[in-house]
Amino acid sequence: MSNIFDIDKTYVANTYNRFPVDLVSGNGSIIKDNNGKEYIDLGSGIGVTAFGIQDEEWKNAVIAQLNKIQHASNLYYTEPCANLAKLLCEKTGFKKVFFGNSGAEANECAIKVARKYAEDKGIHGAKIITLKNSFHGRTLTTLAATGQDVFHKDFLPLTEGFLYGEANNLQSIIDLVENNTVCAIMMECIQGEGGVIALNKDFIQGVYKLCQEKDILLVIDEVQTGNGRTGKLYAYMNYDIMPDVITTAKGLAGGLPMGACLIGEKAQNTLGAGNHGSTFGGNPIAAAGAISIISRINDELLDEIKQKSNYICEKLKNADGILSVSGMGLMLGVETKKPVKEVLSYLMEHGVLALSAKTKLRLLPALNIKMSDLEKAVDTIIAAVKE
């Protein structure tokens, strides 16, 4: 058996509907398959390869750490872990960081922080409010936090203790708080898997004020929106709020598995020794890669992200076959008249790789995608959706 597709289907668990493409190499936002065909990458590994494929500075940082020590366990100190935590806190104003391996793990940590915060105040069995149409991960607890029944099917019973409010309906959140004992409200500023839908600023600010008044932790899930993706370092910064906890992953370490839960002043001492852990959390190689990424997300890059976002939106919003463009920065959803599967197939055939979110085309290009590559890709999208 030599065909990679057959080997994969035979031996890998059938949890993914993969596209029929075997990716083998690349540079920047250009990626090649095993036949030598080149594609412009508008998905960046679902928002992971923040600076594209084979980014030299990232590679050098990872290789340098690889030549020192690849793993030490959290029973000991390592410099990359400590320095990354310092960098994240200095850039955001948060006080403590817990490192894991993924967005789901980061969200699990946030949920534990919220519950223990309430327990420390003598409040038992407090609930966590999330939003309908949200997505927070695929572990049993983060599935329970996810406000979409389609992800719950086949995995019941899920973890108890979650309530679901209506996005952009502040009264629905107020009602849940008034009728239940609540320790946290957890939400995405942009519902990514829910269709790339940015929440209203008034709604988010209203939830923020409610949390402050009721001493409820506000948790913002930045797994997909974080690390420069929206034109700010983190998406909450677009809404003039300061959450108590944020979670992040995906683009954080540029392609290495890493998640982080950032904890603000109110709950910074909630977790103590033995309350939580992760064998690979804060791995020095992943941390070295993340330092390379986060240290380069500066105002100049963020301005470029906004400019590229404006370019995409202006080109697409009036194009034939496009109904709407949603999202923020380089996290965009494109509603098309044609079925999204048909659009994705055309794009792949013509050398562009993109994603979907429900019925929308989803664009998550590398933060530093070359303008020439972006222009060519956008032109291909316009051709793909044209009726």
KOLLUMKOL-47038 format. One line per 10 residues: for each residue y, z negated, x negated of N, C-alpha, C. Coordinates in steps of 0.1 Angstrom, whole numbers, plus 5000, padded with zeros to 4 digits. Each point is the difference from the previous one (the first is absolute). Example, Ala and Ser with C-alpha at 12.3 -4.5 7.8 and 13.67 -1.06 7.14 Angstrom:
2
4943,4922,4868,5012,5000,5009,5012,5000,4991  5011,5007,5004,5011,5000,4991,5011,4992,5008
This chain:
387
4988,5000,4991,5012,5000,5009,5012,5000,4991  5008,5011,5000,5011,5002,4991,5013,5001,5007  5000,5004,5013,5012,5001,5008,5006,4987,5003  5013,4997,4995,5006,4987,5002,5001,4996,5015  5002,5010,5008,5001,4997,5015,4987,4994,5005  4989,5007,4996,4986,4995,5004,4997,4986,4994  5004,4998,4988,4997,4987,4993,5008,4989,5008  5012,5003,5003,5008,4990,5007,4995,4997,5013  4996,5010,5008,4995,4998,5013,4987,4993,5000  4992,5002,4989,4987,4993,4999,5001,4986,4997
5009,4996,4990,5000,4987,4994,5012,4991,5004  5011,5006,5004,5012,4992,5004,5000,4997,5015  5003,4987,5003,5000,4996,5014,5010,5010,5008  4995,5003,5012,5007,5011,5007,5012,4995,5008  5010,4994,4993,5011,4993,5006,5013,5009,5000  4999,5012,4994,5012,5008,4998,4997,5015,5005  5009,5006,5007,4999,5014,5003,5008,5007,4989  4993,5003,4989,5007,5006,4989,5004,5014,5002  5011,5005,4994,5003,5014,5000,4991,5006,4990  4996,5013,5001,4990,5007,4991,5007,5004,4987
5005,4990,4993,5007,5003,4987,4996,4990,4990  4996,5004,4988,4996,4992,4989,5011,5000,4990  5008,4989,5000,5011,4999,4991,4996,4995,4987  5004,5007,4989,4995,4996,4987,5011,4997,4989  5013,5005,5002,5010,4998,4990,5014,5003,5007  5010,4997,4992,5013,5002,5005,5011,4995,4991  5012,5003,5003,5012,4996,4992,5012,5000,5010  5006,4988,5001,5012,4999,5009,4995,5001,5014  5006,5009,5008,4996,5002,5014,4992,5013,5001  4995,5005,4989,4990,5011,5001,4986,4995,4996
4991,5003,5009,4986,4995,4999,4991,5012,5001  4989,5000,4992,4990,5011,5000,4987,4996,5005  4993,5010,5006,4986,4997,5005,4990,5006,4989  4987,4999,5003,4990,5004,4990,4999,5015,4998  5007,5007,5009,5001,5015,4998,5012,5005,4993  5009,4990,4996,5012,5003,4993,5012,5003,5010  4998,4999,5013,5011,5002,5009,5009,4989,4999  5013,5003,5001,5011,4990,4999,5006,4997,5014  5003,4987,5002,5006,4996,5012,5013,4991,4997  5010,5001,5009,5011,4991,4999,4996,4988,5008
5000,4988,4994,4995,4988,5007,5012,4993,5007  4999,5000,5014,5009,4993,5008,4995,4988,5006  4988,4995,4995,4994,4988,5005,4999,4989,4990  5001,5003,4987,4999,4991,4989,4990,4989,5002  4988,5004,5004,4989,4990,5001,5003,4990,5011  5006,5005,5011,5005,4991,5011,5011,4990,4994  5010,5006,4994,5011,4992,4995,4997,4992,4988  4990,5003,4992,4996,4992,4989,5005,5004,4986  4999,5013,4997,5004,5005,4987,5015,5002,5000  5007,4989,4999,5015,5000,5002,5007,5010,4991
4996,5001,4988,5006,5010,4991,4991,5011,4996  4992,5004,5009,4991,5012,4999,4988,4997,4991  4994,5011,4997,4987,5000,4992,5004,5001,4985  4993,4992,4992,5001,4999,4986,5014,4997,4995  5007,4992,5007,5014,4996,4996,4999,4993,4986  5007,5006,4990,4998,4995,4986,5004,4986,4998  5011,4995,5006,5004,4986,4997,4989,4991,5006  4996,5003,5012,4989,4992,5006,4988,5000,4992  4995,5012,4996,4988,5001,4992,5001,4991,4987  5011,5001,4993,5002,4993,4988,5000,4985,5002
5005,4995,5011,5000,4986,5003,4986,4995,5003  4993,5008,5007,4986,4997,5004,4991,5000,4987  5001,5010,4992,4992,5002,4988,5003,4989,4990  5013,4996,4999,5003,4989,4991,4994,4987,5004  4999,4997,5013,4994,4988,5004,4985,5001,4999  4994,5012,5003,4986,5002,4999,4995,4998,4985  5009,5002,4991,4996,4998,4986,5002,4985,4996  5004,4992,5009,5002,4985,4997,4989,4992,5007  5001,5000,5014,4989,4992,5008,5001,5006,5014  4988,5003,5005,5000,5006,5013,4999,4990,5012
4995,4988,4997,4998,4990,5011,4998,4987,4993  5006,4989,5007,4999,4987,4994,4997,4989,5010  5000,5004,5013,4999,4991,5012,5012,4991,5001  5002,4995,5012,5012,4992,5003,4998,4985,4996  4990,4997,4992,4999,4987,4994,5009,4999,4987  5005,5012,4996,5009,5000,4988,5013,5008,5003  5009,4999,4991,5013,5007,5002,4999,5014,4993  5006,5010,5006,5002,5013,4993,5014,5004,5001  5006,5006,4990,5014,5004,5000,5004,5010,5011  4992,5011,5002,5004,5009,5010,5001,4994,5014
4991,4992,5003,5000,4993,5014,5013,4992,5001  5003,4992,4991,5012,4991,5001,5012,5009,5000  5001,5010,4991,5012,5008,4999,5002,5009,5013  4989,5004,5006,5002,5008,5012,5005,4991,5012  4995,4988,5001,5004,4991,5010,5015,4997,4998  5004,4998,4988,5014,4997,4997,5009,5012,5004  4995,5012,4997,5008,5012,5003,5002,5002,5015  4989,4998,5007,5000,5001,5015,5010,4990,5006  4999,4988,4995,5008,4989,5006,5015,5003,4997  5003,5004,4987,5014,5002,4996,5006,5012,5008
4992,5010,5004,5005,5012,5007,5001,4997,5015  4994,4990,5005,5000,4998,5014,5006,4986,5005  4999,4990,4992,5005,4987,5004,4989,4991,5005  4987,5005,5000,4989,4992,5004,4997,4991,4989  4992,4989,5003,4998,4989,4990,4986,5001,4993  4990,5004,5007,4986,4999,4995,4993,5013,5004  4990,5004,4992,4992,5012,5003,4985,4996,4999  4992,5005,5010,4985,4999,4999,4996,5014,4998  4991,5003,4990,4995,5013,4998,4986,5002,5005  4997,5011,5007,4986,5003,5004,4998,5015,4995
4991,5007,5008,4996,5013,4996,5004,5011,5010  5006,4996,5011,5002,5010,5011,5010,4995,5010  5005,5009,5009,5009,4996,5010,4993,4990,5010  4988,5002,5003,4993,4991,5009,4999,4986,4994  4997,4999,4987,5000,4987,4994,5013,4994,5000  5011,5007,4997,5013,4995,5001,5003,4994,5013  4996,5008,5011,5003,4995,5013,4991,4988,5004  4988,4999,4995,4992,4988,5002,5007,4988,4994  5006,5002,4988,5007,4989,4994,5012,4996,5008  5007,5009,5005,5012,4997,5009,4996,4992,5012
4989,5004,5006,4995,4993,5012,4996,4986,4997  4993,4998,4988,4997,4986,4996,5012,4992,4997  5010,5006,4994,5013,4993,4998,5006,4995,5013  5000,5009,5010,5006,4997,5013,4993,4988,5006  4987,5001,5000,4992,4990,5007,5001,4987,4993  4999,5000,4987,5001,4987,4993,5015,4994,5001  5010,5009,5000,5013,4995,5002,5001,4992,5013  4994,5005,5010,5000,4993,5013,4992,4987,4999  4988,5001,4994,4992,4988,4998,5007,4989,4992  5007,5004,4990,5007,4990,4992,5011,4993,5008
5004,5006,5011,5010,4994,5009,4993,4992,5012  4987,5000,4999,4992,4993,5011,4998,5008,5012  5002,5013,4999,4998,5009,5011,4986,5007,4999  4991,4998,5009,4987,5005,4999,4997,5012,5009  4993,5010,4996,4997,5011,5008,5011,5009,5004  5010,5001,4991,5012,5008,5004,4996,5015,4999  5006,5008,5008,4997,5014,5001,5010,5008,4991  4996,5012,4997,5008,5010,4993,5002,5012,5009  5013,5004,5002,5004,5011,5008,5000,5013,4991  4993,5010,5004,5002,5013,4994,5004,5010,5011
5002,5013,4996,5005,5010,5010,4989,5009,5004  5000,5004,5013,4992,5011,5004,5003,5013,4992  4989,5007,4997,5002,5012,4992,5001,4998,4985  4998,4987,4996,5001,4997,4986,4987,5002,4993  5001,5000,4986,4988,5000,4992,5002,4991,4988  4990,4991,4998,5001,4991,4989,4988,4999,4991  4990,5008,5002,4988,5000,4991,4987,5001,5008  4989,5000,4992,4987,5002,5006,4990,4989,4998  5004,4989,4994,4992,4988,5001,5000,4995,5014  4990,4991,5003,5000,4995,5014,5013,4993,5004
5006,4992,4991,5012,4994,5004,5012,5009,5001  5001,5009,4991,5011,5010,5001,4998,5010,5011  4988,5003,5003,4997,5008,5012,5005,4993,5013  4998,4986,5000,5005,4992,5011,5015,5001,5001  5006,5000,4989,5015,5001,4999,5005,5013,5004  4992,5010,4999,5004,5014,5003,5000,5002,5015  5011,5005,5005,5002,5001,5015,4996,5013,5005  4988,5005,4997,4994,5012,5005,4986,4998,5004  4996,5001,5012,4986,4998,5005,4990,5009,4993  5005,5012,4996,4991,5010,4994,4993,4995,4988
5007,4991,4992,4995,4995,4988,4991,4987,5003  5001,4994,5012,4992,4988,5003,4986,5004,5005  4999,5012,5005,4987,5004,5006,4989,4999,4990  4989,4994,5004,4987,4999,4992,5000,4988,4991  5011,4992,4999,5001,4989,4990,5003,4987,5007  4999,4999,5013,5002,4987,5006,4989,4990,4998  5002,4987,5000,5013,4994,5002,5008,5000,4987  5013,5002,5001,5009,5000,4989,5006,4985,4999  5007,4998,4989,5006,4987,4997,5010,4997,5012  4999,4988,5005,5009,4996,5011,5014,4996,4994
5010,4999,5009,5013,4995,4997,5011,5010,4999  4998,5012,5005,5011,5010,4999,5004,5004,5014  5013,5002,5002,5007,5004,5012,5007,5013,4997  5002,5009,5010,5005,5013,4997,5013,5003,5009  5011,5002,4993,5012,5003,5007,5003,5015,5000  5011,5003,5008,5004,5014,5000,5010,5003,4990  4998,5011,4992,5010,5004,4990,5013,5004,5007  5011,4996,4994,5013,5003,5005,5003,4994,5014  4992,4989,5003,5003,4993,5013,5001,4985,4996  5012,4996,4997,5001,4986,4995,4996,4990,5010
5003,5003,5013,4996,4990,5011,4985,4997,5000  4992,5010,4997,4986,4998,5000,4996,4991,4989  5007,5000,4989,4997,4990,4989,5005,4986,5004  5012,5000,5006,5005,4987,5004,4990,4993,5010  4995,5008,5009,4991,4995,5010,4987,4994,4994  4995,5007,4990,4988,4995,4993,5003,4987,4992  5011,4999,4994,5004,4988,4993,5002,4988,5009  5006,5003,5012,5003,4989,5009,4987,4995,5007  4990,5009,5001,4988,4996,5008,4988,4996,4991  5002,5000,4986,4989,4997,4991,5006,4992,4988
4991,4994,4993,5003,4994,4987,4998,5010,4989  5011,5004,4994,5000,5012,4991,5005,4995,4986  4992,5005,4990,5004,4996,4986,5006,5012,4993  4998,5012,5004,5006,5012,4993,5001,5012,5009  5009,5009,4997,5001,5013,5006,4998,5010,4988  4990,5009,5001,4997,5009,4990,5001,5015,5004  5008,5008,4993,5002,5013,5005,5004,5010,4988  4998,5012,5002,5004,5011,4991,5014,5005,5005  5009,5002,4990,5013,5006,5004,4998,5015,5005  4990,5006,4994,4996,5014,5004,4985,4999,5003
4996,5003,5012,4986,5000,5004,4994,5013,4994  4993,4999,4989,4995,5011,4993,4988,5007,5007  4989,4992,5000,4988,5006,5007,5002,5002,5015  5010,4993,5005,5003,5001,5014,5008,5013,5004  5004,5008,4990,5007,5012,5002,5013,5002,4993  5002,4992,4989,5012,5000,4992,5013,4998,5009  5000,4989,5007,5010,4996,5009,5009,4989,4994  5013,5003,4997,5009,4989,4995,5004,4992,5012  5000,4986,4998,5004,4991,5010,5015,5000,5001  5006,4996,5011,5014,5000,5002,5006,4988,4992
5012,5002,4994,5006,4989,4992,5003,4988,5009  5005,5002,5012,5003,4989,5009,4988,4992,5003  4989,5006,5002,4987,4993,5003,4996,4991,4988  5000,5006,4988,4996,4993,4988,5009,4988,4997  5013,5003,5002,5010,4989,4998,4998,4989,5010  4997,5004,5012,4998,4990,5011,4987,4991,4997  4990,5006,4995,4988,4993,4997,5003,4991,4988  5007,5004,4991,5004,4992,4988,5008,4988,5004  5009,5001,5009,5008,4989,5005,4991,4990,5008  4991,5006,5008,4991,4991,5008,4991,4992,4990
4995,5006,4990,4992,4993,4990,5008,4988,4993  5013,5003,4997,5008,4990,4994,5002,4988,5010  5003,5003,5012,5003,4990,5010,4988,4991,5003  4988,5006,5000,4988,4993,5004,4991,4995,4988  5005,5002,4987,4992,4997,4988,4987,5006,5001  5000,5013,5003,4988,5009,5000,5001,5009,4987  4990,5002,4993,5000,5009,4989,5001,5014,5004  5009,5008,4994,5001,5014,5002,4992,5007,4988  4990,5007,5004,4992,5007,4990,5002,5015,5002  5004,5007,4989,5002,5015,5001,4989,5006,4992
4992,5009,5006,4990,5007,4993,5006,5012,4994  5001,5000,4987,5005,5011,4992,4990,5007,4992  4987,5000,5005,4989,5006,4993,5003,5015,4997  5004,5007,5011,5003,5014,4998,5015,5003,4998  5009,4992,5005,5014,5002,4999,5007,4995,4988  4992,4992,4992,5006,4994,4988,5001,5008,4988  5006,4994,4989,5001,5006,4987,5007,5014,5000  5012,5000,5006,5009,5012,5000,4998,5010,5011  4989,4999,5007,4996,5010,5009,5011,5004,5010  5007,4991,5005,5010,5003,5011,5014,5002,4995
5002,5000,4986,5014,5002,4995,5006,4986,4996  4993,4990,5003,5003,4986,4995,4988,4995,4993  5001,4990,4992,4988,4994,4993,4990,4996,5011  5004,4993,5010,4992,4997,5011,5007,5003,5013  4992,5004,5010,5006,5005,5013,5009,4990,5007  4996,4987,4999,5008,4990,5007,5015,5000,4995  5002,5005,4988,5014,5000,4995,5009,5010,5007  4994,5009,5008,5007,5009,5008,5005,4994,5013  4996,4987,5003,5003,4994,5013,5008,4987,4998  5005,4997,4988,5009,4989,4998,4993,4987,5005
4988,4998,4996,4993,4987,5003,4994,4995,4987  4995,4988,5000,4992,4994,4989,4988,4993,5005  4989,5007,5000,4987,4994,5005,4996,4987,4992  4991,4993,5006,4994,4989,4993,4988,5004,4991  4993,5011,5004,4989,5005,4993,5000,5015,5001  4997,5007,4989,4997,5014,5001,4987,5003,4993  4993,5011,5004,4988,5004,4994,5002,5014,4995  4993,5004,4989,5002,5013,4995,4987,5004,4992  4998,5013,4998,4988,5005,4993,5003,5015,4997  4991,5008,5004,5001,5015,4998,5007,5004,4987
5013,5004,5000,5007,5005,4989,5003,4990,4989  4997,4987,5002,5004,4989,4991,4995,5002,4986  4987,5004,4998,4995,5001,4987,4997,5015,4996  5006,5009,5008,5000,5014,4996,4986,5007,5000  4990,4994,5006,4987,5006,5001,4989,4991,4996  5003,4988,4996,4991,4989,4998,5000,4991,5012  4988,4994,5003,4999,4991,5012,5008,4987,4998  5010,4998,5007,5008,4988,5000,5008,4998,5013  4999,4987,5005,5008,4996,5011,5008,4988,4996  5011,4997,5007,5008,4988,4997,5005,4994,5013
5001,4987,5000,5006,4993,5011,5012,4992,4994  5012,5003,5004,5012,4994,4995,5004,4989,5010  5002,4988,4995,5003,4989,5008,5014,4994,4997  5008,4999,5011,5014,4995,4998,5001,4985,4999  5012,4995,5000,5003,4986,4997,4994,4991,5010  5000,5003,5013,4995,4991,5010,4986,4997,4998  4992,5009,4996,4985,4998,4999,4995,5001,4986  5009,4999,4990,4995,5003,4986,4990,4990,4995  5000,4988,5006,4990,4990,4995,4989,4997,5010  4998,5009,5010,4990,4999,5010,4986,5001,4994
4998,5010,4991,4987,5001,4994,4999,4992,4987  4989,4992,4999,4998,4992,4988,4986,5004,4994  4997,4994,4989,4987,5003,4993,4988,4999,5009  4993,5010,5001,4988,5000,5008,5002,5006,5014  5012,5002,5004,5003,5005,5014,4997,5015,5001  5000,5007,4990,4998,5014,5000,4996,5005,4986  4994,5012,4999,4997,5005,4987,4995,5015,5001  4999,5006,4989,4995,5014,4999,4996,5003,4986  4987,5003,4999,4994,5002,4986,5009,5010,4992  5003,5011,5006,5007,5011,4992,5015,5000,5003
5005,4990,5008,5014,5000,5003,5008,4997,4987  5011,5008,4998,5008,4999,4988,4994,5005,4988  4989,5009,5001,4994,5006,4989,5010,5005,4990  4998,4997,4987,5011,5004,4990,5002,5015,4999  4990,5008,5002,5002,5015,4999,5008,5005,5012  4996,4995,5012,5007,5004,5012,5015,4995,5000  5001,4987,4995,5014,4995,4999,5008,5007,4990  4995,5005,4989,5007,5008,4990,5005,5013,5007  4991,5006,5008,5004,5012,5007,5011,4998,5010  4999,4989,5007,5010,4996,5010,5014,4998,4994
5000,4993,4988,5012,4997,4993,5007,5014,4997  4992,5009,4995,5005,5014,4997,5007,5006,5013  4993,4998,5011,5005,5006,5013,5013,4993,5004  4999,4987,5002,5011,4992,5006,5013,5001,4992  4998,4999,4987,5012,5000,4991,5007,5013,5000  4994,5011,5005,5007,5013,5000,5006,5003,5014  4997,4992,5010,5006,5002,5013,5014,4995,5000  5010,5008,4996,5014,4996,4999,5008,5007,5010  5013,4998,5000,5009,5005,5009,5001,5016,5000  4999,5005,4987,5000,5015,4999,4988,5006,5007
4988,4994,4998,4988,5006,5006,5001,4998,5015  5005,4989,5005,5001,4997,5014,5010,5010,5007  5010,5003,4993,5010,5010,5005,4993,5014,5001  4992,5003,4990,4993,5013,5000,4990,5001,5012  4993,4988,5002,4991,5000,5012,5007,5003,5013  5012,4994,5002,5008,5002,5012,5004,5015,5001  5004,5005,4988,5004,5014,5001,4989,5010,5003  4988,4997,4995,4988,5008,5003,4996,4998,5014  5001,4988,5005,4997,4998,5014,5010,5008,5009  5012,4999,4997,5010,5008,5008,4997,5015,5000
4996,5005,4988,4997,5014,4999,4988,5004,5009  4989,4991,4999,4988,5003,5009,5004,5000,5014  5007,4990,5004,5004,4998,5015,5009,5012,5004  5010,5003,4993,5009,5011,5004,4992,5013,5001  4991,5003,4991,4993,5012,5000,4990,5001,5011  4994,4989,5004,4989,5000,5010,5005,4998,5014  5010,4992,5002,5003,4995,5013,5004,5012,5010  5005,5011,4995,5003,5011,5008,4991,5012,4999  4989,4998,4992,4991,5011,4998,4991,5003,5012  4997,5012,5002,4992,5005,5011,4986,4993,4999
4996,4994,5011,4986,4993,5000,5001,4985,4997  5011,4995,4997,5002,4985,4998,5007,4994,5011  4994,4989,5005,5006,4993,5011,5009,4988,4996  4996,4994,4989,5008,4988,4995,4996,4997,4986  5009,4992,4993,4997,4995,4987,5004,4985,5001  4991,4992,4996,5002,4985,5000,4997,4994,4987  5004,4987,4998,4998,4993,4988,5012,4998,4992  4998,4998,4987,5012,4996,4992,4996,5003,4985  5010,5004,4992,4997,5003,4986,4989,5011,4999  4991,4997,4991,4989,5009,4998,4987,4995,5007
5002,4995,5012,4990,4996,5009,5003,5006,5013  4996,5012,5003,5004,5008,5011,4988,5005,5009  5003,5000,5013,4990,5005,5009,5006,5012,5007  4992,5011,5001,5005,5012,5006,4992,5004,5012  5006,5000,5012,4993,5003,5012,5001,5015,5002  4988,5007,5001,5000,5014,5001,4994,5005,5013  5004,5012,5004,4994,5006,5012,4985,5003,4998  4997,5005,4989,4986,5003,4996,4992,4986,4998  4987,5000,5002,4992,4988,4997,5001,4997,4985  5001,4988,4996,5002,4996,4986,4989,5005,4991
4988,5000,5006,4988,5004,4991,5002,5015,4996  5005,5008,5010,5003,5014,4997,5010,5001,4989  5011,4992,5001,5011,5001,4990,4994,4996,4986  4993,4989,5000,4994,4995,4987,4991,5011,4994  4992,5006,5008,4991,5011,4995,5008,5011,4994  5011,5004,5007,5008,5011,4994,5007,4996,4987  5005,4988,5000,5006,4995,4987,4991,5000,4989  4988,4995,5002,4990,4999,4989,4996,5014,4995  4999,5009,5010,4996,5014,4996,5012,5006,4991  5012,4996,5003,5011,5006,4993,5006,4990,4989
4992,4991,4995,5003,4992,4988,5009,4988,5002  4999,4994,5012,5007,4987,5002,4991,4990,5007  5000,4988,4994,4992,4989,5006,5009,4990,5007  4997,4997,5013,5008,4991,5007,4990,4991,5008  5006,4991,5009,4992,4990,5007,5003,5001,5015  4994,4992,5007,5003,4999,5015,5001,4985,5003  5007,4998,5011,5001,4986,5006,5000,5003,5015  4989,4996,5006,4998,5004,5014,5001,5015,5002  5010,5004,5008,5001,5015,5003,5011,5006,4991  5005,4993,4990,5011,5005,4992,4995,5003,4986
5008,5010,4994,4998,5003,4986,5008,4988,4993  4993,4995,4990,5006,4988,4992,5003,5005,4986  5012,4997,4995,5004,5004,4986,5003,4987,4992  4993,4999,4989,5002,4989,4991,4999,5005,4986  5010,5009,4996,4999,5005,4986,5004,4990,4990  4997,5003,4987,5004,4991,4989,5015,4998,5001  5004,4989,4996,5014,4996,5000,5009,5010,4992  4994,5005,4989,5007,5008,4990,4996,5015,5001  4995,5004,5012,4995,5014,5001,5012,5009,4996  4996,5011,4993,5011,5009,4995,5005,5008,5013
5013,5002,4999,5006,5007,5011,4994,5014,5003  4997,5007,4989,4994,5013,5002,4987,4999,5007  4992,4990,4997,4987,4998,5007,5002,4997,5014  5010,4991,5003,5003,4996,5013,5005,5011,5009  5008,5009,4994,5006,5011,5008,4988,5010,5004  4992,5002,4990,4988,5009,5003,4991,4994,5011  4998,4988,4999,4991,4993,5010,5006,5000,5013  5013,4997,5001,5007,5000,5013,5000,5014,5007  5002,5010,4991,4999,5014,5006,4986,5003,5005  4990,4995,4993,4986,5002,5005,4998,4993,5013
5005,4988,5002,4999,4993,5012,5007,5008,5012  5011,5005,4997,5008,5008,5010,4991,5012,5004  4994,5006,4990,4991,5012,5004,4987,4995,5008  4995,4988,4996,4988,4995,5007,5002,4997,5014  5012,4995,5004,5003,4995,5014,5005,5011,5009  5005,5011,4993,5006,5011,5008,4990,5006,5010  5005,5001,5012,4991,5006,5011,5001,5015,5001
